[in-house]
Amino acid sequence: MKYMLLIYLEEGALSETERAECYVESTQLAHEIHSSGQYLGANPLHPTSMATSVRVRDGKRLVTDGPFAETREQLGGYFLIDAKDLDEAIAIAARIPMARKGTIEVRPVVEIAGLPTG
């Protein structure tokens, strides 16, 4: 089953040095789970100041700057993995460096037949 591991943290919680170290550690983790066939993708996201939210209401497109929700922690990145079950996905999530400073949300991915593959 595919799982999306969503990485939440407070923006600005890391210094540039800490962020660079996190990227190195995350890259190492990606290689480790790739070697076991579980890695499907991962990327950090740009800050919420670069986000745009899109909604369609009554047939009209509404575009606003920034993320949809205002919370203390923001979505900062993700890992997309293939795990045999939730326990295995949680074990991988616990290895993501940002789990030590933020929150990793583990969410199963609904697989829809007929979608294009990467």
PEHUSUL-V988980 format. One record per run of one state. SS is the DSSP state (A for helix, B for strand, O for the rest). FROM is the first residue (numbers start at 1). TO is the last residue. If there is no record, write none. Layout:
BEGIN
SS:FROM:TO
SS:FROM:TO
END
This chain:
BEGIN
O:1:1
B:2:9
O:10:15
A:16:35
O:36:38
B:39:44
O:45:47
A:48:50
O:51:51
B:52:57
O:58:59
B:60:65
O:66:73
B:74:82
O:83:85
A:86:93
O:94:96
A:97:100
O:101:102
B:103:108
O:109:118
END
